[in-house]
Amino acid sequence: ARLCAVMRYVVIGMLVAIVASLGSAVFFMMRDRSGSTRMVKALALRVGLSVALFVFLMAGYYFGLFPGRL
């Protein structure tokens, strides 16, 4: 039961990081008019975090770290 709670917080933290990266990309899109690559880097980070979360969830389910229903 304790491991499920830890995994839940890890997933929530990853989702918050994904949304924060998306927000920073929007901020850089509005602020940087000089052709800066900060928006592209923020979006690439968001994609990387999303893929990492997906792989983490699939591996956790495969190894039985996540029960079928919480």
C-alpha positions as a printed Julia matrix, in Angstrom:
70×3 Matrix{Float64}:
  0.0    0.0     0.0
  2.87   2.36    0.75
  4.45   1.72   -2.65
  1.16   2.57   -4.38
  1.07   5.93   -2.59
  4.65   6.7    -3.63
  3.92   5.75   -7.23
  0.83   7.96   -7.2
  2.92  10.95   -6.1
  5.54  10.22   -8.76
  2.87  10.18  -11.48
  1.27  13.38  -10.19
  4.69  15.05  -10.05
  5.43  14.03  -13.63
  2.07  15.4   -14.8
  2.76  18.71  -13.04
  6.2   18.87  -14.7
  4.63  18.2   -18.12
  2.08  20.99  -17.65
  4.79  23.35  -16.35
  6.94  22.65  -19.41
  3.98  23.34  -21.67
  3.32  26.59  -19.81
  6.92  27.69  -20.18
  6.76  26.94  -23.91
  3.69  29.17  -24.21
  5.48  31.88  -22.23
  8.54  31.68  -24.48
  6.32  31.73  -27.57
  4.74  34.99  -26.43
  7.91  36.67  -25.14
 10.72  35.59  -27.48
 10.28  37.26  -30.85
 13.93  37.0   -31.88
 13.87  33.39  -33.06
 15.1   31.88  -29.8
 15.06  28.11  -29.43
 13.8   28.13  -25.84
 10.24  27.26  -26.92
 11.47  24.3   -28.96
 13.56  23.07  -26.04
 10.6   23.37  -23.66
  8.37  21.41  -26.04
 11.06  18.77  -26.52
 11.33  18.45  -22.74
  7.55  18.05  -22.54
  7.6   15.28  -25.13
 10.47  13.56  -23.33
  8.64  13.74  -20.0
  5.46  12.39  -21.59
  7.29   9.44  -23.14
  9.1    8.76  -19.85
  5.78   8.81  -17.96
  4.22   6.43  -20.47
  7.16   4.0   -20.21
  7.09   4.29  -16.4
  3.39   3.47  -16.28
  3.69   0.54  -18.68
  6.69  -0.9   -16.8
  4.98  -0.4   -13.46
  1.89  -2.22  -14.65
  3.97  -5.01  -16.19
  5.98  -5.57  -13.01
  2.88  -5.38  -10.81
  3.7   -2.08   -9.11
  0.28  -0.74  -10.07
 -2.75  -2.84   -9.25
 -5.58  -3.03  -11.76
 -7.68  -0.61   -9.72
 -6.69   1.66   -6.87
